[in-house]
Amino acid sequence: MTSGPHIPQERRLVTAIPGPKSQEWLARRSEATSAGLGMAIPVFVAQAGGGVIVDIDGNSIIDMAAGIATVNVGNSADRVVENVIAQVQSFTHTCFTVAPYSGYVEVCEALNRMAPGTFKKKSLLVNSGAEAVENAVKIARAYTKRAAVVVFEHAYHGRTNLTMAMTAKNIPYKEGFGPFAPEVYRMPMAYPYRWLGDKNNVAQEALDMVLHKIEKEIGAHNVAAIVIEPIQGEGGFVVPPKGFLPGLAAFAKANGALFIADEVQTGFARTGKMFAVEDEGVEPDIVVTAKGIGGGLPLGGITGRAEVMDAAVVSGVGGTFGGNPVACAAALGAFATIEEDGLAAKAAHMGEIIGAALAKMKEKYAIVGDVRGRGAMQALELIIPGSDEPNTKAMQDAVKYCQQHGVLVLTAGTYSNVIRLLPPLVMPDALLIEALGILDDALAAASA
Ligand SMILES: *Cc1c(COP(=O)(O)O)cnc(C)c1O
């Protein structure tokens, strides 16, 4: 399996975290960069590939973040590097809407082929996930000639003005940044662990509530689109129970609204299928992609029914950098890696290892309230033992323990109590098992 710069696949600590060189750069970072930028691990990166990040002090850290599900194919994956080098040596930018080039068309052809649904599809490329979500909403409004956008509790769709309105959590994403875009309506999410009704009937109860609220509070005939992450990302890897997504898609279809799947975090083999909606055979009218699309280069995609994608007026969509040739070359390398190396099956295989390990942790530690996710996208929700109160401190302690032992894990969740795992799909099993062992130790320490 390709693993980019072929760095030894090992966990190795040679200094404390952060080491002295990282500390120097951390000081420069805080002088030079906006205080509004967060940081998951306080080390500066020298190299990354396969399942590890090597910092400038020489520590080799197991990467359970993949740049937030971005380097699904691993950092500097061979085919991505080859394509990028060839492209930068030919030309770096003409702007697709000034003078087009083949890479953009090839990425769109691949997205049209890979996205669920046998109907004719077309695509549009942009720079980021937020921009992709915005364009999906613009196109849905142009096609339906309606304004209302339905989103869900715990949703994350980005940081631009419209996508902040669509994102659920106030601190940190929205605090002080309003006023927000209108015509965005938030609905209850089918969140099994925290469902207050019948836990055996969450999908149906949630669906009934959502459809009732849409009818009474918006009017189904005013809805342009229902936008949902098939598994919520920043919101804490909330997995809607079977039936919820197909129910929403069927309602959208029956009422002339579009069903838009935000697959920015779940897409490109992450959950064991190319796209997470395939798990229940849902065929969205529009699939929104970014993160894992380009092996780490900035790119976003909007892929949908041809007649929907053609609803925008000429020059109504596009942008200076959208579908930049270097990013497109990278994406073609990433797609080849995912398909030829069978990374969807690899993600499913990793999911079995992760799922079994997390289930054991739930048995062993009373601070683990819930374990959920699919494939190489799984999480633990931590609680105060004997209650369902969120346990933010245990999350922070466990994450810190992991870092100090050379494992990078990310947090998530509306209640800031979720540890999420998003390893690169090229991580060797032994390294994954080692990282899960450290996480187990971290939970033991956080429980004490
Ligand atoms: C990260 C993310 C976005 C925003 O993507 P950016 O590239 O950061 O703008 C949108 N939706 C989901 C589900 C995401 O995880």
The ligand as a MOL file (V3000), in Angstrom:
LIG
                    3D

  0  0  0     0  0            999 V3000
M  V30 BEGIN CTAB
M  V30 COUNTS 15 15 0 0 0
M  V30 BEGIN ATOM
M  V30 1 C -15.4840 20.4330 7.4680 0
M  V30 2 C -16.8900 20.3890 7.0550 0
M  V30 3 C -17.4760 21.4250 6.2890 0
M  V30 4 C -16.7140 22.6710 5.9230 0
M  V30 5 O -15.6130 22.3850 5.1150 0
M  V30 6 P -14.4260 23.4660 4.9820 0
M  V30 7 O -13.5840 22.9270 3.8740 0
M  V30 8 O -13.7450 23.5390 6.3050 0
M  V30 9 O -15.0770 24.7630 4.6240 0
M  V30 10 C -18.7830 21.2710 5.8800 0
M  V30 11 N -19.4960 20.1750 6.2030 0
M  V30 12 C -18.9820 19.1760 6.9260 0
M  V30 13 C -19.8140 17.9690 7.2270 0
M  V30 14 C -17.6720 19.2490 7.3890 0
M  V30 15 O -17.1610 18.2540 8.1350 0
M  V30 END ATOM
M  V30 BEGIN BOND
M  V30 1 1 1 2
M  V30 2 1 2 3
M  V30 3 2 2 14
M  V30 4 1 3 4
M  V30 5 2 3 10
M  V30 6 1 4 5
M  V30 7 1 5 6
M  V30 8 2 6 7
M  V30 9 1 6 8
M  V30 10 1 6 9
M  V30 11 1 10 11
M  V30 12 2 11 12
M  V30 13 1 12 13
M  V30 14 1 12 14
M  V30 15 1 14 15
M  V30 END BOND
M  V30 END CTAB
M  END
